[in-house]
């Protein structure tokens, strides 16, 4: 299965609040031929590393696409740009951040700074990725380490705060489109 992580903590000029921008990102990807198969609940999470910037809205989606891993990364970057993503310093606040977390069992090692790396090199250390991923793929295993998702979650640092938030209708649903 292919998974993407979506998050943001700044309003977007077009869509407003981060929760709406994250939903718009999914719609834009779907319009580009990246089928959204499932979506986690939305979560709010404290910035990692800890800072005084606003909390993030995060989610994970399972996707289906005929694009290879590099082309999927390119589509994600186009959607980020369309939603006003400004790249400055690492871990800076942002309107949107979309990452290809895993692409089936494909492993791509970065061979130079800035090169794509799949699976995402820090996904196993982030509550804001693992908690949403548990919603849609509880039996997933890390393609490099083989460690079960439940074990990765158990090993998370206790200082990472990540909690589900209701969708606009008040539900905590995981169905795409809600």
TIMARBA-475098 format. One line per field, with one value per atom (N, C-alpha, C, O): residue number from 0; x, y, z; atom name. Coordinates in pm, whole numbers, padded with zeros to 5 digits, always signed. Layout:
BEGIN
num: [NUM|...] .
X: [X|...] .
Y: [Y|...] .
Z: [Z|...] .
atomo: [CA|...] .
END
This chain:
BEGIN
num: [0|0|0|0|1|1|1|1|2|2|2|2|3|3|3|3|4|4|4|4|5|5|5|5|6|6|6|6|7|7|7|7|8|8|8|8|9|9|9|9|10|10|10|10|11|11|11|11|12|12|12|12|13|13|13|13|14|14|14|14|15|15|15|15|16|16|16|16|17|17|17|17|18|18|18|18|19|19|19|19|20|20|20|20|21|21|21|21|22|22|22|22|23|23|23|23|24|24|24|24|25|25|25|25|26|26|26|26|27|27|27|27|28|28|28|28|29|29|29|29|30|30|30|30|31|31|31|31|32|32|32|32|33|33|33|33|34|34|34|34|35|35|35|35|36|36|36|36|37|37|37|37|38|38|38|38|39|39|39|39|40|40|40|40|41|41|41|41|42|42|42|42|43|43|43|43|44|44|44|44|45|45|45|45|46|46|46|46|47|47|47|47|48|48|48|48|49|49|49|49|50|50|50|50|51|51|51|51|52|52|52|52|53|53|53|53|54|54|54|54|55|55|55|55|56|56|56|56|57|57|57|57|58|58|58|58|59|59|59|59|60|60|60|60|61|61|61|61|62|62|62|62|63|63|63|63|64|64|64|64|65|65|65|65|66|66|66|66|67|67|67|67|68|68|68|68|69|69|69|69|70|70|70|70|71|71|71|71|72|72|72|72|73|73|73|73|74|74|74|74|75|75|75|75|76|76|76|76|77|77|77|77|78|78|78|78|79|79|79|79|80|80|80|80|81|81|81|81|82|82|82|82|83|83|83|83|84|84|84|84|85|85|85|85|86|86|86|86|87|87|87|87|88|88|88|88|89|89|89|89|90|90|90|90|91|91|91|91|92|92|92|92|93|93|93|93|94|94|94|94|95|95|95|95|96|96|96|96|97|97|97|97|98|98|98|98|99|99|99|99|100|100|100|100|101|101|101|101|102|102|102|102|103|103|103|103|104|104|104|104|105|105|105|105|106|106|106|106|107|107|107|107|108|108|108|108|109|109|109|109|110|110|110|110|111|111|111|111|112|112|112|112|113|113|113|113|114|114|114|114|115|115|115|115|116|116|116|116|117|117|117|117|118|118|118|118|119|119|119|119|120|120|120|120|121|121|121|121|122|122|122|122|123|123|123|123|124|124|124|124|125|125|125|125|126|126|126|126|127|127|127|127|128|128|128|128|129|129|129|129|130|130|130|130|131|131|131|131|132|132|132|132|133|133|133|133|134|134|134|134|135|135|135|135|136|136|136|136|137|137|137|137|138|138|138|138|139|139|139|139|140|140|140|140|141|141|141|141|142|142|142|142|143|143|143|143|144|144|144|144|145|145|145|145|146|146|146|146|147|147|147|147|148|148|148|148|149|149|149|149|150|150|150|150|151|151|151|151|152|152|152|152|153|153|153|153|154|154|154|154|155|155|155|155|156|156|156|156|157|157|157|157|158|158|158|158|159|159|159|159|160|160|160|160|161|161|161|161|162|162|162|162|163|163|163|163|164|164|164|164|165|165|165|165|166|166|166|166|167|167|167|167|168|168|168|168|169|169|169|169|170|170|170|170|171|171|171|171|172|172|172|172|173|173|173|173|174|174|174|174|175|175|175|175|176|176|176|176|177|177|177|177] .
X: [+00085|+00000|+00089|+00200|+00036|+00105|+00038|-00085|+00120|+00066|+00128|+00248|+00045|+00094|+00052|-00054|+00138|+00108|+00079|+00143|-00019|-00061|-00068|-00120|-00016|-00024|-00001|+00046|-00033|-00010|-00049|-00127|+00008|-00027|-00044|-00058|-00043|-00069|-00187|-00207|-00265|-00374|-00323|-00218|-00400|-00372|-00459|-00575|-00404|-00479|-00607|-00707|-00605|-00721|-00822|-00942|-00775|-00867|-00881|-00969|-00798|-00813|-00742|-00624|-00815|-00758|-00687|-00721|-00587|-00511|-00596|-00566|-00701|-00786|-00847|-00849|-00896|-00954|-00847|-00873|-00730|-00620|-00578|-00551|-00573|-00538|-00642|-00606|-00769|-00873|-00863|-00883|-00831|-00815|-00698|-00703|-00592|-00477|-00519|-00477|-00601|-00650|-00733|-00719|-00818|-00900|-00814|-00840|-00712|-00624|-00545|-00526|-00501|-00432|-00527|-00489|-00650|-00748|-00776|-00792|-00781|-00803|-00686|-00701|-00569|-00450|-00431|-00326|-00532|-00526|-00467|-00437|-00451|-00404|-00530|-00585|-00574|-00698|-00679|-00587|-00767|-00764|-00846|-00968|-00781|-00846|-00906|-01016|-00833|-00879|-00808|-00699|-00872|-00813|-00831|-00935|-00728|-00737|-00826|-00870|-00850|-00909|-00808|-00691|-00853|-00759|-00712|-00789|-00587|-00526|-00467|-00426|-00462|-00385|-00263|-00270|-00151|-00027|+00062|+00063|+00136|+00234|+00349|+00381|+00412|+00526|+00639|+00665|+00705|+00824|+00936|+00923|+01047|+01072|+00984|+00931|+00971|+00886|+00929|+01048|+00829|+00854|+00728|+00628|+00732|+00615|+00526|+00434|+00552|+00467|+00331|+00318|+00230|+00098|+00102|+00188|+00006|-00008|-00045|-00096|-00020|-00047|-00177|-00221|-00234|-00339|-00269|-00198|-00289|-00223|-00320|-00417|-00291|-00364|-00280|-00177|-00324|-00258|-00364|-00477|-00326|-00417|-00348|-00228|-00424|-00379|-00421|-00534|-00330|-00358|-00329|-00250|-00394|-00366|-00332|-00398|-00228|-00184|-00101|-00040|-00099|-00010|+00124|+00216|+00136|+00262|+00367|+00335|+00492|+00598|+00627|+00571|+00714|+00740|+00789|+00743|+00883|+00936|+00829|+00824|+00745|+00638|+00534|+00477|+00508|+00414|+00471|+00398|+00598|+00663|+00649|+00621|+00670|+00657|+00515|+00498|+00414|+00275|+00248|+00182|+00299|+00283|+00345|+00286|+00463|+00530|+00451|+00445|+00390|+00306|+00185|+00150|+00123|+00007|+00050|-00019|+00163|+00214|+00232|+00190|+00293|+00315|+00183|+00168|+00086|-00046|-00115|-00195|-00084|-00145|-00059|-00083|+00042|+00119|+00233|+00279|+00279|+00391|+00515|+00558|+00571|+00695|+00801|+00785|+00907|+01014|+01119|+01170|+01148|+01250|+01345|+01426|+01334|+01420|+01348|+01225|+01424|+01360|+01272|+01306|+01158|+01063|+00993|+00936|+00999|+00930|+00779|+00736|+00698|+00554|+00524|+00602|+00410|+00377|+00227|+00153|+00184|+00044|+00011|-00099|+00105|+00081|+00214|+00316|+00211|+00327|+00270|+00192|+00310|+00263|+00387|+00477|+00390|+00504|+00457|+00353|+00534|+00513|+00581|+00703|+00499|+00551|+00604|+00712|+00528|+00567|+00503|+00395|+00571|+00524|+00538|+00641|+00431|+00434|+00557|+00580|+00634|+00755|+00880|+00990|+00864|+00976|+01065|+01017|+01195|+01292|+01385|+01452|+01387|+01475|+01562|+01512|+01690|+01783|+01829|+01862|+01829|+01877|+02026|+02104|+02066|+02208|+02276|+02395|+02199|+02255|+02152|+02034|+02194|+02099|+01988|+02013|+01865|+01751|+01691|+01585|+01757|+01703|+01586|+01578|+01495|+01383|+01432|+01526|+01363|+01392|+01259|+01175|+01243|+01120|+01159|+01243|+01099|+00999|+01057|+01179|+00967|+01010|+01104|+01073|+01220|+01323|+01287|+01351|+01185|+01151|+01011|+00965|+00942|+00803|+00789|+00690|+00885|+00878|+00903|+00890|+00938|+00966|+00860|+00877|+00751|+00654|+00514|+00452|+00464|+00327|+00226|+00126|+00251|+00156|+00149|+00062|+00238|+00230|+00175|+00083|+00231|+00195|+00052|-00016|+00006|-00130|-00234|-00325|-00225|-00320|-00305|-00405|-00184|-00162|-00232|-00283|-00234|-00301|-00451|-00510|-00511|-00653|-00682|-00785|-00591|-00623|-00540|-00573|-00435|-00350|-00290|-00168|-00372|-00321|-00221|-00144|-00222|-00130|-00005|+00073|+00015|+00129|+00260|+00268|+00360|+00496|+00590|+00574|+00687|+00786|+00863|+00915|+00870|+00933|+01083|+01137|+01150|+01295|+01320|+01391|+01263|+01290|+01201|+01238|+01084|+00989|+00913|+00835|+00934|+00869|+00722|+00687|+00636|+00492|+00459|+00526|+00355|+00311|+00284|+00322|+00221|+00190|+00318|+00319|+00424|+00552|+00618|+00679|+00605|+00659|+00589|+00653|+00458|+00382|+00425|+00440|+00445|+00490|+00624|+00651|+00708|+00841|+00850|+00959|+00737|+00739|+00780|+00750|+00849|+00880|+00749|+00653|+00747|+00626|+00590|+00479|+00682|+00655|+00585|+00556|+00557|+00487|+00336|+00281|+00269|+00126|+00056|+00085|-00036|-00110|-00247|-00257|-00354|-00488|-00586|-00574|-00684|-00782|-00873|-00902|-00917|-01014|-01134|-01119|-01251|-01368|-01363|-01305|-01426|-01443|-01551|-01607|-01579|-01674|-01811|-01883|-01849|-01979|-01978|-02079|-01865|-01854|-01814|-01786|-01809|-01772|-01620|-01548|-01575|-01432|-01408|-01319|-01487|-01483|-01354|-01277|-01331|-01210|-01242|-01150|-01367|-01401|-01360|-01375|-01307|-01269|-01395|-01501|-01385|-01497|-01565|-01639|-01540|-01600|-01513|-01545] .
Y: [-00118|+00000|+00124|+00124|+00227|+00355|+00450|+00458|+00520|+00611|+00748|+00762|+00851|+00988|+01048|+01018|+01135|+01210|+01353|+01409|+01412|+01548|+01626|+01576|+01747|+01829|+01975|+02011|+02058|+02201|+02271|+02219|+02391|+02466|+02616|+02694|+02656|+02796|+02803|+02710|+02910|+02921|+02940|+02999|+02891|+02904|+03017|+03029|+03099|+03212|+03166|+03238|+03051|+03003|+02930|+02951|+02844|+02756|+02788|+02733|+02875|+02914|+02822|+02790|+02778|+02702|+02575|+02519|+02531|+02411|+02287|+02212|+02264|+02146|+02150|+02048|+02266|+02280|+02265|+02205|+02317|+02307|+02161|+02118|+02086|+01944|+01869|+01785|+01898|+01835|+01875|+01792|+02002|+02049|+01978|+01948|+01951|+01880|+01742|+01699|+01672|+01541|+01554|+01473|+01654|+01676|+01708|+01658|+01790|+01824|+01702|+01684|+01619|+01497|+01404|+01345|+01392|+01307|+01359|+01280|+01491|+01550|+01525|+01532|+01495|+01466|+01317|+01273|+01238|+01095|+01011|+00893|+01068|+00992|+00957|+01041|+00833|+00792|+00778|+00711|+00843|+00834|+00711|+00711|+00609|+00483|+00489|+00439|+00548|+00561|+00680|+00720|+00736|+00849|+00826|+00778|+00861|+00854|+00965|+01053|+00958|+01074|+01187|+01164|+01308|+01421|+01427|+01400|+01461|+01471|+01611|+01673|+01659|+01779|+01734|+01646|+01797|+01755|+01875|+01975|+01860|+01962|+01957|+01849|+02070|+02070|+01978|+01967|+01916|+01833|+01886|+01888|+01929|+01939|+02047|+02135|+02039|+02132|+02276|+02308|+02362|+02504|+02582|+02523|+02714|+02795|+02819|+02900|+02752|+02769|+02702|+02622|+02734|+02672|+02521|+02466|+02455|+02310|+02277|+02362|+02154|+02105|+02025|+01968|+02022|+01927|+01824|+01861|+01696|+01589|+01476|+01453|+01407|+01286|+01204|+01249|+01082|+00992|+00938|+00910|+00923|+00864|+00749|+00754|+00644|+00536|+00577|+00620|+00563|+00605|+00492|+00401|+00501|+00412|+00500|+00601|+00463|+00542|+00457|+00358|+00495|+00429|+00501|+00454|+00613|+00686|+00606|+00539|+00613|+00551|+00645|+00754|+00600|+00675|+00817|+00912|+00832|+00966|+01056|+01175|+01004|+01084|+01122|+01232|+01033|+01066|+01178|+01270|+01172|+01281|+01412|+01515|+01408|+01530|+01586|+01707|+01501|+01547|+01611|+01714|+01549|+01603|+01742|+01833|+01759|+01890|+01995|+02111|+01955|+02049|+02094|+02212|+02001|+02036|+02126|+02223|+02096|+02184|+02327|+02423|+02341|+02474|+02542|+02662|+02467|+02524|+02575|+02669|+02513|+02553|+02651|+02676|+02707|+02815|+02773|+02853|+02652|+02606|+02689|+02698|+02748|+02823|+02747|+02724|+02708|+02634|+02734|+02816|+02725|+02812|+02723|+02651|+02728|+02645|+02514|+02509|+02409|+02284|+02305|+02381|+02236|+02238|+02372|+02398|+02458|+02588|+02567|+02467|+02660|+02652|+02649|+02700|+02590|+02578|+02566|+02518|+02609|+02595|+02449|+02403|+02376|+02236|+02163|+02219|+02039|+01951|+01815|+01756|+01766|+01636|+01550|+01590|+01435|+01345|+01209|+01159|+01151|+01011|+00933|+00932|+00867|+00795|+00658|+00618|+00587|+00452|+00428|+00478|+00351|+00318|+00167|+00116|+00095|-00051|-00094|-00042|-00186|-00229|-00171|-00221|-00064|+00000|+00068|+00131|+00053|+00120|+00200|+00145|+00331|+00420|+00494|+00575|+00466|+00533|+00663|+00667|+00770|+00899|+00890|+00849|+00927|+00920|+01057|+01067|+01161|+01295|+01380|+01346|+01488|+01573|+01622|+01666|+01612|+01657|+01549|+01570|+01434|+01324|+01259|+01264|+01200|+01134|+01010|+00943|+00982|+00865|+00801|+00866|+00677|+00604|+00470|+00400|+00432|+00506|+00634|+00652|+00722|+00849|+00819|+00737|+00886|+00849|+00871|+00813|+00952|+00978|+00931|+00957|+00863|+00826|+00742|+00755|+00658|+00569|+00641|+00580|+00769|+00847|+00953|+01035|+00952|+01060|+01011|+00938|+01053|+01018|+01069|+01003|+01187|+01246|+01171|+01200|+01076|+00985|+00850|+00797|+00794|+00659|+00647|+00549|+00744|+00737|+00741|+00658|+00834|+00830|+00704|+00649|+00658|+00537|+00417|+00330|+00414|+00305|+00299|+00192|+00413|+00416|+00335|+00269|+00342|+00283|+00159|+00088|+00132|+00016|-00040|-00039|-00088|-00132|-00247|-00267|-00322|-00436|-00403|-00493|-00275|-00234|-00262|-00253|-00296|-00315|-00225|-00205|-00172|-00085|-00169|-00275|-00122|-00204|-00226|-00320|-00143|-00161|-00247|-00347|-00208|-00278|-00400|-00493|-00401|-00510|-00499|-00589|-00391|-00375|-00340|-00256|-00405|-00382|-00240|-00184|-00184|-00049|-00037|+00062|-00136|-00129|-00116|-00045|-00183|-00174|-00038|+00018|+00015|+00149|+00252|+00342|+00239|+00331|+00318|+00419|+00197|+00176|+00243|+00286|+00253|+00310|+00460|+00517|+00525|+00670|+00744|+00700|+00857|+00940|+00983|+01019|+00981|+01013|+01162|+01200|+01245|+01389|+01433|+01552|+01342|+01380|+01373|+01267|+01488|+01496|+01491|+01570|+01396|+01379|+01323|+01214|+01398|+01353|+01377|+01475|+01287|+01302|+01422|+01458|+01481|+01590|+01554|+01478|+01606|+01574|+01644|+01751|+01580|+01644|+01751|+01771|+01819|+01930|+01886|+01965|+01760|+01712|+01660|+01609|+01674|+01630|+01485|+01440|+01412|+01270|+01256|+01348|+01141|+01109|+01006|+00922|+01010|+00908|+00903|+00998|+00788|+00768|+00745|+00719|+00755|+00734|+00854|+00968|+00828|+00937|+01013|+00954|+01144|+01229|+01288|+01385|+01230|+01287|+01398|+01459] .
Z: [+00000|+00000|+00000|+00053|-00060|-00067|+00033|+00039|+00111|+00212|+00197|+00171|+00216|+00221|+00355|+00408|+00408|+00527|+00488|+00400|+00555|+00525|+00655|+00754|+00654|+00773|+00741|+00633|+00836|+00823|+00952|+01031|+00971|+01091|+01065|+01159|+00939|+00904|+00808|+00729|+00813|+00718|+00575|+00552|+00482|+00339|+00284|+00322|+00196|+00140|+00070|+00073|+00008|-00069|+00018|+00003|+00108|+00181|+00329|+00395|+00382|+00521|+00617|+00600|+00719|+00830|+00783|+00679|+00860|+00821|+00795|+00702|+00873|+00850|+00710|+00641|+00669|+00534|+00427|+00323|+00452|+00355|+00338|+00226|+00447|+00438|+00354|+00271|+00375|+00294|+00148|+00059|+00123|-00015|-00082|-00201|-00007|-00063|-00113|-00221|-00035|-00079|-00206|-00298|-00212|-00332|-00454|-00563|-00435|-00547|-00595|-00716|-00504|-00544|-00620|-00721|-00571|-00639|-00780|-00873|-00797|-00929|-01023|-01145|-00967|-01046|-01070|-01117|-01037|-01063|-00952|-00973|-00834|-00718|-00637|-00567|-00650|-00585|-00434|-00388|-00359|-00213|-00176|-00193|-00126|-00093|+00047|+00070|+00140|+00279|+00341|+00299|+00444|+00515|+00664|+00709|+00738|+00884|+00936|+00862|+01065|+01132|+01121|+01091|+01146|+01158|+01302|+01395|+01318|+01450|+01465|+01367|+01589|+01617|+01695|+01781|+01662|+01726|+01755|+01683|+01862|+01897|+01797|+01746|+01770|+01677|+01725|+01845|+01630|+01657|+01571|+01449|+01630|+01774|+01838|+01770|+01970|+02043|+02016|+02012|+01996|+01973|+02008|+02050|+01991|+02022|+01901|+01908|+01789|+01671|+01694|+01786|+01611|+01628|+01613|+01544|+01679|+01664|+01520|+01446|+01481|+01346|+01340|+01439|+01222|+01187|+01098|+01004|+01128|+01052|+01021|+01093|+00913|+00877|+00783|+00733|+00758|+00665|+00571|+00612|+00445|+00346|+00275|+00246|+00250|+00163|+00022|+00000|-00072|-00209|-00308|-00280|-00421|-00534|-00653|-00678|-00724|-00839|-00931|-00890|-01057|-01153|-01159|-01226|-01090|-01086|-01010|-00912|-01056|-00976|-00858|-00849|-00769|-00645|-00673|-00611|-00766|-00795|-00854|-00821|-00940|-00999|-00894|-00900|-00800|-00693|-00606|-00567|-00576|-00501|-00578|-00518|-00709|-00791|-00784|-00774|-00789|-00779|-00643|-00634|-00539|-00404|-00396|-00338|-00452|-00450|-00527|-00486|-00638|-00715|-00633|-00633|-00563|-00481|-00366|-00334|-00303|-00198|-00251|-00186|-00368|-00426|-00455|-00432|-00505|-00536|-00410|-00415|-00296|-00170|-00091|+00027|-00157|-00096|-00006|+00075|-00017|+00066|+00036|-00079|+00137|+00128|+00205|+00325|+00140|+00208|+00259|+00183|+00388|+00447|+00526|+00469|+00656|+00740|+00775|+00775|+00805|+00847|+00969|+01060|+00970|+01081|+01101|+01206|+00998|+01007|+00993|+00935|+01046|+01024|+00874|+00794|+00837|+00695|+00673|+00759|+00554|+00517|+00491|+00523|+00433|+00399|+00391|+00351|+00429|+00415|+00376|+00450|+00261|+00214|+00189|+00115|+00250|+00235|+00185|+00227|+00095|+00059|+00171|+00184|+00252|+00368|+00330|+00374|+00249|+00206|+00070|+00040|-00010|-00145|-00160|-00204|-00123|-00119|-00037|+00072|-00089|-00019|-00082|-00061|-00162|-00229|-00126|-00032|-00145|-00060|-00152|-00239|-00129|-00205|-00104|-00026|-00107|-00017|-00081|-00199|-00002|-00053|-00080|+00007|-00201|-00234|-00234|-00261|-00203|-00186|-00113|-00113|-00050|+00023|-00071|-00183|-00022|-00101|-00190|-00248|-00201|-00282|-00208|-00086|-00285|-00219|-00145|-00186|-00035|+00044|+00084|+00146|+00047|+00078|+00136|+00080|+00249|+00326|+00386|+00396|+00425|+00484|+00600|+00686|+00605|+00703|+00849|+00937|+00879|+01019|+01056|+01167|+00965|+00994|+01119|+01191|+01148|+01264|+01397|+01503|+01391|+01511|+01539|+01630|+01462|+01470|+01504|+01427|+01620|+01659|+01558|+01530|+01501|+01407|+01275|+01192|+01253|+01138|+01182|+01121|+01287|+01328|+01382|+01353|+01459|+01513|+01401|+01401|+01305|+01194|+01108|+01061|+01088|+01008|+01071|+01001|+01203|+01274|+01241|+01241|+01211|+01175|+01049|+01039|+00953|+00821|+00787|+00692|+00863|+00833|+00962|+00978|+01053|+01183|+01176|+01269|+01068|+01055|+00975|+00943|+00942|+00860|+00933|+01055|+00856|+00908|+00830|+00710|+00899|+00835|+00732|+00766|+00606|+00502|+00519|+00461|+00594|+00615|+00739|+00732|+00851|+00978|+00997|+01069|+00933|+00953|+01083|+01116|+01158|+01288|+01268|+01186|+01346|+01340|+01386|+01473|+01327|+01362|+01513|+01574|+01571|+01715|+01798|+01899|+01758|+01830|+01809|+01900|+01688|+01662|+01750|+01805|+01763|+01847|+01993|+02062|+02040|+02178|+02204|+02316|+02102|+02119|+02100|+02107|+02075|+02055|+02183|+02293|+02166|+02283|+02351|+02284|+02480|+02557|+02551|+02588|+02504|+02500|+02371|+02356|+02279|+02156|+02180|+02210|+02166|+02185|+02051|+01961|+02038|+01914|+01951|+02008|+01918|+01956|+01842|+01768|+01827|+01719|+01743|+01857|+01634|+01641|+01554|+01458|+01585|+01504|+01368|+01354|+01270|+01140|+01152|+01259|+01044|+01045|+01095|+01157|+01068|+01112|+01256|+01304|+01323|+01461|+01476|+01587|+01365|+01369|+01367|+01329|+01407|+01402|+01293|+01306|+01187|+01081|+01005|+01003|+00941|+00863|+00716|+00637|+00677|+00538|+00454|+00498|+00335|+00244|+00209|+00185|+00208|+00175|+00297|+00286|+00413|+00535|+00587|+00689] .
atomo: [N|CA|C|O|N|CA|C|O|N|CA|C|O|N|CA|C|O|N|CA|C|O|N|CA|C|O|N|CA|C|O|N|CA|C|O|N|CA|C|O|N|CA|C|O|N|CA|C|O|N|CA|C|O|N|CA|C|O|N|CA|C|O|N|CA|C|O|N|CA|C|O|N|CA|C|O|N|CA|C|O|N|CA|C|O|N|CA|C|O|N|CA|C|O|N|CA|C|O|N|CA|C|O|N|CA|C|O|N|CA|C|O|N|CA|C|O|N|CA|C|O|N|CA|C|O|N|CA|C|O|N|CA|C|O|N|CA|C|O|N|CA|C|O|N|CA|C|O|N|CA|C|O|N|CA|C|O|N|CA|C|O|N|CA|C|O|N|CA|C|O|N|CA|C|O|N|CA|C|O|N|CA|C|O|N|CA|C|O|N|CA|C|O|N|CA|C|O|N|CA|C|O|N|CA|C|O|N|CA|C|O|N|CA|C|O|N|CA|C|O|N|CA|C|O|N|CA|C|O|N|CA|C|O|N|CA|C|O|N|CA|C|O|N|CA|C|O|N|CA|C|O|N|CA|C|O|N|CA|C|O|N|CA|C|O|N|CA|C|O|N|CA|C|O|N|CA|C|O|N|CA|C|O|N|CA|C|O|N|CA|C|O|N|CA|C|O|N|CA|C|O|N|CA|C|O|N|CA|C|O|N|CA|C|O|N|CA|C|O|N|CA|C|O|N|CA|C|O|N|CA|C|O|N|CA|C|O|N|CA|C|O|N|CA|C|O|N|CA|C|O|N|CA|C|O|N|CA|C|O|N|CA|C|O|N|CA|C|O|N|CA|C|O|N|CA|C|O|N|CA|C|O|N|CA|C|O|N|CA|C|O|N|CA|C|O|N|CA|C|O|N|CA|C|O|N|CA|C|O|N|CA|C|O|N|CA|C|O|N|CA|C|O|N|CA|C|O|N|CA|C|O|N|CA|C|O|N|CA|C|O|N|CA|C|O|N|CA|C|O|N|CA|C|O|N|CA|C|O|N|CA|C|O|N|CA|C|O|N|CA|C|O|N|CA|C|O|N|CA|C|O|N|CA|C|O|N|CA|C|O|N|CA|C|O|N|CA|C|O|N|CA|C|O|N|CA|C|O|N|CA|C|O|N|CA|C|O|N|CA|C|O|N|CA|C|O|N|CA|C|O|N|CA|C|O|N|CA|C|O|N|CA|C|O|N|CA|C|O|N|CA|C|O|N|CA|C|O|N|CA|C|O|N|CA|C|O|N|CA|C|O|N|CA|C|O|N|CA|C|O|N|CA|C|O|N|CA|C|O|N|CA|C|O|N|CA|C|O|N|CA|C|O|N|CA|C|O|N|CA|C|O|N|CA|C|O|N|CA|C|O|N|CA|C|O|N|CA|C|O|N|CA|C|O|N|CA|C|O|N|CA|C|O|N|CA|C|O|N|CA|C|O|N|CA|C|O|N|CA|C|O|N|CA|C|O|N|CA|C|O|N|CA|C|O|N|CA|C|O|N|CA|C|O|N|CA|C|O|N|CA|C|O|N|CA|C|O|N|CA|C|O|N|CA|C|O|N|CA|C|O|N|CA|C|O|N|CA|C|O|N|CA|C|O|N|CA|C|O|N|CA|C|O|N|CA|C|O|N|CA|C|O|N|CA|C|O|N|CA|C|O|N|CA|C|O|N|CA|C|O|N|CA|C|O|N|CA|C|O|N|CA|C|O|N|CA|C|O|N|CA|C|O|N|CA|C|O|N|CA|C|O|N|CA|C|O|N|CA|C|O] .
END
